[in-house]
């Protein structure tokens, strides 16, 4: 049994659309708009969703790049401050404040990446429904479409990954997983390193005095 590419109409609609070829009279819709006008309206909405996806992706790339630069600069800063303070108590205070800010910024970046991924999913569903409307205007173009005209799970997977289908690799290689890995490393390794550093603070101070002498 074939799937209908068109989502169900709202309550009170005259009849459900089947996604099959329609006559010219039925294609004009309830408001009397000709197919050419409907195609223009659908194309406008389609380009609006594409522009929104592009803007969101650019924002994510900028935020992720800024976060990674902050992490790199923080590591270099800790090394310089450690040498200047001989890894004393002032260094531990500075490291706690700096790493806490980096982890907080990383957490906010991760939240934004997850939210943007959900927004992108909504945009993909919307564009799939628009393709279903295109097929109502001209069912013969279905064989030329690489992405799906269905808004179910299989149709979403086809749009995201037309060749491979459902598989875990896109989620594992996503920006959200990447940011989660970086944040996990900062959240786990940094406190343990500071704890180890505080227990060996006396040895480090003696080593620095001997080196200075």
HELIX and SHEET records of a PDB file:
HELIX    1   1 UNK A   24  UNK A   27  1                                   4    
HELIX    2   2 UNK A   35  UNK A   85  1                                  51    
HELIX    3   3 UNK A   89  UNK A  137  1                                  49    
HELIX    4   4 UNK A  139  UNK A  144  5                                   6    
HELIX    5   5 UNK A  153  UNK A  160  1                                   8    
HELIX    6   6 UNK A  169  UNK A  172  1                                   4    
HELIX    7   7 UNK A  175  UNK A  199  1                                  25    
HELIX    8   8 UNK A  201  UNK A  212  1                                  12    
END                                                                             
